[in-house]
Amino acid sequence: MKNLLFISIAFPPKNDPECLQTAKYFRYLKKNGNLKIAVLTSASPTLYMPYDKNLEQYTEGIENLIEIKITENKYLNFLKRKFVPGYFDKPDSKTSFYYSWKKAAKQLKEKPDIIYSRSFPLSSAQMGLMMKKYFDVPWVLHLSDPWAFCPITQYKTEKEQAYHHEQEKKCFEAASYICLTSDKTIELYKNNYPEFSSKFLYFPNVFDPVDFKKNEYVFKEKIRIVYTGGLVENRSVSYLIDALNILKKEHPQVLDVFEFIFAGAMDSYNKSFFEKSAFRNLRYIGLLPYNEALDLQRTADILLVIDNPIDNPDKAVFFPSKLLDYMLMQRNILAITTLGGTSDDLLKSINAITVSHSDKNGLVAALLNIHKAHTEKDNSFFFRENIDEHFSADYNAKRLVETFESLLK
């Protein structure tokens, strides 16, 4: 039996999108691999990763749990960002995690045979690099989003940009493999690091088969559209608001049939849309525990996706993890996304509805089409049975175990 060191600040029972992905991969690594797994994570509470008791089930089977306390405060973080430019450049606000690598190494009961780290936050990758250097064993690095070449990151200075490129390259040089979540991300990195092309592997975001429940479609009086997930800055509910304003003016009787429910973490900019909204059928119900978010999704007629607005489809490489939970719900999906990007390609393959951020009339047309299908009792429009097992946590954890084994021969 081999010893695996699993490194991730985002680890259950903490709850955020990356924590949930980490939880699903860990559960099935434990099931499918002949591995003794030590977990190196941050102690709770960790800022912006609330404790979720429902996720304790995902921590079963840890041989050696090491928790590093990260000291940070959201108000101090704000002041430091404002008055000390570059404070969080190395690489993020959770640097105290990887600064504690010596302390963490001493708490390991056995030397690892292989290391697997998951980022974001990027300090998890930096911890992986430190442990790789110290133990001199194979290291598999997972990036849930691009790092230095992230299309939505705005570097404030050339020095800051150079730092991230330097650190990313150091990690890529040291890692045996780099796992990325979409084909477009792999293409992006192959273009920028052709020397590491053979190291890049496709490991997508996944769903947990345990979360699947048969969910037959039943027509109700109202059409419920549900969004669960984060909204920050330009990834905003404003696109939907623009369409609703048109519906209110041109098709008020149609608008009255809809109800829109949002749940998840949200910044003050996006919360303001709900606080000021004149739409009684538009509600924000806050951040839900994972199981409650799944239960809410099951009540939907249509599940809504709002991606980050990215003009160039070649740079729209992100694979939102919520898409996998949505697929389990057996419902049609409406996405406001970059046409030709990763989300659009995936959703079109399952005949979902996609519109661009700039096409508010297209979104209005999509809502009218949903209303028409509801009026005509078109069950096939709303109910979707096919679930692609290639996105199963079980399937991909088996692939990851095979990757580990290839490095341990």
HELIX and SHEET records of a PDB file:
HELIX    1   1 PRO A   17  ASN A   32  1                                  16    
HELIX    2   2 LYS A   53  THR A   59  5                                   7    
HELIX    3   3 LYS A   74  PHE A   83  1                                  10    
HELIX    4   4 THR A   95  TYR A   99  1                                   5    
HELIX    5   5 TRP A  101  GLN A  107  1                                   7    
HELIX    6   6 SER A  123  PHE A  135  1                                  13    
HELIX    7   7 GLU A  158  ALA A  174  1                                  17    
HELIX    8   8 ASP A  183  ASN A  192  1                                  10    
HELIX    9   9 PRO A  194  LYS A  199  5                                   6    
HELIX   10  10 PRO A  209  ASP A  211  5                                   3    
HELIX   11  11 SER A  238  GLU A  250  1                                  13    
HELIX   12  12 PRO A  252  LEU A  255  1                                   4    
HELIX   13  13 SER A  268  LYS A  276  1                                   9    
HELIX   14  14 TYR A  290  ARG A  298  1                                   9    
HELIX   15  15 PRO A  313  LYS A  315  5                                   3    
HELIX   16  16 LYS A  322  LEU A  328  1                                   7    
HELIX   17  17 THR A  342  SER A  349  1                                   8    
HELIX   18  18 LYS A  360  THR A  375  1                                  16    
HELIX   19  19 ASN A  379  PHE A  382  1                                   4    
HELIX   20  20 GLU A  389  PHE A  391  5                                   3    
HELIX   21  21 ALA A  393  LEU A  407  1                                  15    
SHEET    1   A 7 ASN A  64  ILE A  68  0                                        
SHEET    2   A 7 LEU A  35  SER A  42  1                                        
SHEET    3   A 7 LYS A   2  ILE A   7  1                                        
SHEET    4   A 7 ILE A 114  SER A 119  1                                        
SHEET    5   A 7 TRP A 139  LEU A 143  1                                        
SHEET    6   A 7 TYR A 177  LEU A 180  1                                        
SHEET    7   A 7 PHE A 200  TYR A 202  1                                        
SHEET    1   B 6 LEU A 282  TYR A 284  0                                        
SHEET    2   B 6 PHE A 258  ALA A 263  1                                        
SHEET    3   B 6 ILE A 223  THR A 228  1                                        
SHEET    4   B 6 ILE A 302  ILE A 306  1                                        
SHEET    5   B 6 ASN A 332  ILE A 336  1                                        
SHEET    6   B 6 ILE A 353  VAL A 355  1                                        
END                                                                             
